[in-house]
Amino acid sequence: MIDLRLLREQPDRVRESQRKRGEDPSLVDQLLAADVARRETATAFDSARNEQRTIGKEIAKATADERPALLAKTSSLAAMVKELEAKQNEAAESAKALQMKIGNIVEDGVPEGGEDDYVILEHVGTPQTYDFEVRDHLALGELLGAIDTERGAKVSGARFYYLKGVGALLEFALLNLAMAQAVEAGFTPMITPVLVKPESMEGTGYLGVHADEIYHLPADDLYLVGTSEVPLAAYHMNEILDGALPLRYVGFSSCFRREAGSYGKDTRGIIRVHQFDKVEMFSFCPMSEASAEHRRFLEWEKMFLSKLELPFRVIDTAAGDLGSSAARKFDCEAWLPSQQAYREVTSTSNCTDYQARRLNIRMRGESGTEAIAMLNGTLCAMARIIVAILENHQRADGSVRVPTALQPYLRREVLTP
């Protein structure tokens, strides 16, 4: 959530950020009014409580003649304190509810507009041409005995699948390559929970507009994560971080998404599915270093895709397509020959102190506790990376060349039908 002090001092900046996101700027004025009410009711409650304490001390010293009047006064004051406390709690809850609705302040330089208004920052690699009819990833996966969507649907329903044989081995190879790169860069490897409490999910901002994408288990009031960003972000919930920063983790987990609203989109293959595995980078760093850390995350993602010898482009996501927690987001999109298009395979977001405030995470600085920035970045979303590898490295006979960097982990140079 946004900093209330920033809201009071720079309301126009917050209104402009809301406008760029395509969201309601009037929420800023509603929150400002709610914040005033919150502070006024808190002051009134504190004043009444102090008076109550003062009278309590006077009663202890009062004479028998003075005591009845003081007791009557304290009885009347007790009812007022109770009423003021209820008003204070109501005002605080109202202000917090509005505060949670306002997205992070969009970083300067983020493109304006919606989903199609991104800015292409660079192209890396050149899509190759083929002198044969290109197969899509599912046709290749079935030839290789690597992907089985029919039995996935039979067992679990639409948008589920099996990776088997070389498909399963390819995922393990990608996991090992991604972890090796992250550990070399100083990340601590983590295997995270995939079920989290409501406060963890809400703290990362996923129970707002994205709530319909999340699987909920009502009997236990737990949520299945759509990304290990959630348990990594909540790992230090309600803590003050002390020591050397940045603190970097790389998590591996299965991820679950309902894909609500995607009816008819990417129904073939494993591009848009309900369950997939992912390697996710996460960083806790000083606010002053957040932008530089964001660029480092992007470079690590580019390095990984380059190791896989995939042509891709980098885009700066438009403000209207940012999640509520992100101040800026860069996506890497790999070329898919079967679609003659670039499709997202990784992304990295700078969430500044937005999630940290919701999760009550701070850092210890020279002058006391300070706000801390939190950043996330996908290093390898297994299913989509497998799609890109199969399609870009395919051969006429249906075999697929294994990128050089993966060969030591997969122990083969070619996947053959």
Long-range contacts (C-beta under 8 A, 24 or more apart in sequence): 1-96, 1-99, 1-100, 1-102, 1-354, 1-357, 1-358, 2-99, 2-102, 2-104, 2-105, 2-354, 2-357, 3-353, 3-357, 3-371, 4-35, 4-99, 6-105, 7-31, 7-32, 7-35, 8-32, 8-35, 13-105, 14-102, 14-105, 17-103, 17-104, 17-105, 17-106, 17-319, 18-102, 18-103, 20-106, 20-110, 20-112, 20-319, 20-320, 21-103, 21-106, 21-319, 21-320, 21-322, 22-114, 22-319, 22-320, 23-102, 23-103, 27-98, 27-101, 27-102, 28-102, 30-98, 31-95, 31-98, 31-99, 31-102, 34-91, 34-94, 34-95, 34-98, 35-95, 37-91, 37-94, 37-95, 38-88, 38-91, 38-92, 38-94, 38-95, 40-91, 41-84, 41-87, 41-88, 41-90, 41-91, 41-92, 42-88, 42-91, 42-92, 44-84, 44-87, 44-88, 45-81, 45-84, 45-85, 45-87, 45-88, 48-77, 48-80, 48-81, 48-84, 49-81, 51-77, 52-77, 52-78, 52-81, 100-202, 100-208, 100-358, 101-208, 103-322, 103-324, 103-325, 104-322, 104-324, 104-325, 104-326, 104-327, 104-351, 104-352, 104-354, 105-327, 105-352, 106-319, 106-322, 106-327, 106-328, 107-291, 107-327, 107-328, 107-350, 109-316, 109-328, 110-316, 110-317, 110-318, 110-319, 110-322, 110-327, 110-328, 111-316, 111-317, 111-318, 111-319, 112-318, 112-319, 112-320, 113-318, 113-319, 113-320, 114-318, 114-320, 114-321, 115-318, 115-320, 115-321, 116-318, 117-318, 117-320, 117-321, 118-315, 118-316, 118-317, 118-318, 118-321, 118-331, 119-315, 119-316, 119-318, 120-313, 120-314, 120-315, 121-313, 121-314, 121-315, 121-316, 121-330, 122-313, 122-314, 123-311, 123-312, 123-313, 124-302, 124-305, 124-306, 124-311, 124-312, 124-313, 124-314, 125-306, 125-309, 125-310, 125-311, 125-312, 125-335, 126-311, 127-311, 127-335, 127-337, 127-392, 128-311, 128-337, 128-392, 130-337, 130-394, 130-396, 131-396, 132-396, 134-337, 134-338, 134-391, 134-394, 135-338, 135-391, 135-394, 135-398, 136-268, 136-269, 136-338, 136-339, 136-391, 137-269, 137-270, 137-271, 137-336, 137-338, 137-386, 137-387, 137-390, 137-391, 138-268, 138-269, 138-270, 140-390, 140-391, 140-394, 140-398, 140-400, 141-167, 141-269, 141-270, 141-386, 141-390, 143-398, 143-417, 144-390, 144-398, 144-400, 144-415, 144-416, 144-417, 145-417, 146-170, 146-386, 146-390, 146-415, 147-269, 147-270, 149-269, 149-270, 156-274, 157-274, 158-267, 159-259, 159-267, 159-272, 159-273, 159-274, 160-273, 160-274, 160-275, 161-270, 161-273, 161-383, 163-386, 166-410, 166-412, 166-415, 167-386, 169-410, 170-386, 170-389, 170-406, 170-410, 170-415, 171-277, 171-382, 171-386, 172-409, 173-406, 173-409, 173-410, 174-279, 174-380, 174-382, 174-385, 174-386, 174-406, 174-409, 175-252, 175-277, 175-279, 175-380, 175-382, 176-409, 177-304, 177-307, 177-380, 177-405, 177-406, 177-409, 178-250, 178-279, 178-304, 178-379, 178-380, 179-250, 179-252, 179-279, 181-300, 181-303, 181-304, 181-307, 181-379, 182-250, 182-279, 182-281, 182-300, 182-379, 183-250, 185-248, 185-300, 186-248, 187-248, 187-249, 187-250, 187-281, 188-248, 188-249, 188-250, 189-249, 189-250, 189-251, 189-252, 190-228, 190-232, 190-235, 190-249, 190-250, 190-251, 190-252, 191-251, 191-252, 191-253, 192-225, 192-228, 192-231, 192-232, 192-251, 192-252, 192-253, 193-225, 193-231, 193-253, 194-224, 194-225, 194-231, 194-253, 194-254, 194-255, 194-256, 195-220, 195-222, 195-223, 195-224, 195-225, 196-222, 196-223, 196-225, 196-230, 196-231, 196-234, 197-221, 197-222, 197-223, 198-223, 199-234, 199-237, 200-230, 200-231, 200-233, 200-234, 200-237, 200-359, 201-225, 201-230, 202-358, 203-233, 203-234, 203-237, 203-355, 203-358, 203-359, 204-229, 204-230, 204-233, 204-234, 204-325, 204-355, 204-358, 204-359, 205-323, 205-324, 205-325, 205-354, 205-355, 205-358, 206-230, 208-324, 209-324, 210-323, 212-258, 212-260, 212-261, 213-257, 213-258, 213-259, 213-260, 214-257, 214-258, 215-256, 215-258, 224-256, 225-253, 225-255, 225-256, 226-255, 226-256, 226-257, 227-255, 227-278, 227-280, 227-376, 227-378, 228-252, 228-253, 228-255, 228-278, 228-280, 228-282, 229-280, 229-282, 229-376, 232-280, 232-282, 232-376, 233-282, 233-355, 233-359, 233-374, 233-376, 234-359, 236-284, 236-359, 236-361, 237-359, 237-360, 237-361, 238-359, 238-360, 238-361, 239-360, 239-361, 239-362, 240-361, 240-362, 240-363, 240-364, 240-369, 241-284, 241-361, 241-362, 241-363, 241-364, 241-372, 242-363, 242-364, 245-284, 245-285, 245-286, 245-289, 245-363, 245-372, 246-283, 246-284, 246-285, 246-286, 246-289, 246-293, 247-283, 247-284, 247-285, 248-281, 248-282, 248-283, 248-284, 249-281, 249-282, 249-283, 250-279, 250-280, 250-281, 250-282, 250-379, 251-279, 251-280, 251-282, 252-277, 252-278, 252-279, 252-280, 253-277, 253-278, 253-280, 269-387, 270-383, 270-384, 270-386, 270-387, 271-343, 271-383, 271-384, 271-387, 273-383, 276-381, 276-382, 276-383, 276-384, 277-382, 277-383, 278-378, 278-380, 278-381, 278-382, 279-378, 279-379, 279-380, 279-382, 280-376, 280-377, 280-378, 280-379, 281-348, 281-376, 281-377, 281-378, 281-379, 282-374, 282-375, 282-376, 282-377, 283-373, 283-374, 283-375, 283-376, 284-356, 284-361, 284-363, 284-372, 284-373, 284-374, 285-372, 285-373, 285-375, 286-363, 286-365, 286-370, 286-372, 286-373, 287-352, 287-353, 287-370, 287-371, 287-372, 287-373, 289-373, 290-350, 290-352, 290-373, 290-375, 291-350, 293-350, 293-373, 293-375, 294-328, 294-330, 294-348, 294-349, 294-350, 294-375, 297-348, 297-375, 297-376, 297-377, 298-330, 298-332, 298-348, 298-377, 300-377, 300-379, 301-332, 301-346, 301-348, 301-377, 301-378, 301-379, 302-332, 304-346, 304-379, 304-380, 305-332, 305-334, 305-345, 305-346, 307-403, 307-405, 307-406, 308-385, 308-388, 308-389, 308-403, 308-405, 308-406, 309-392, 309-393, 309-403, 309-404, 309-405, 310-334, 310-335, 310-345, 310-388, 310-389, 310-392, 311-335, 311-392, 312-342, 312-345, 313-342, 317-347, 322-349, 323-349, 324-354, 325-349, 325-351, 325-354, 325-355, 326-350, 326-351, 327-351, 327-352, 327-354, 334-384, 334-385, 334-388, 334-392, 335-388, 335-392, 336-387, 336-388, 336-391, 336-392, 337-391, 337-392, 337-394, 338-391, 343-384, 343-387, 343-388, 344-384, 345-378, 345-381, 345-384, 345-385, 345-388, 346-377, 346-378, 346-379, 346-380, 346-381, 347-377, 347-378, 348-375, 348-376, 348-377, 348-378, 349-375, 349-376, 349-377, 350-375, 351-375, 351-376
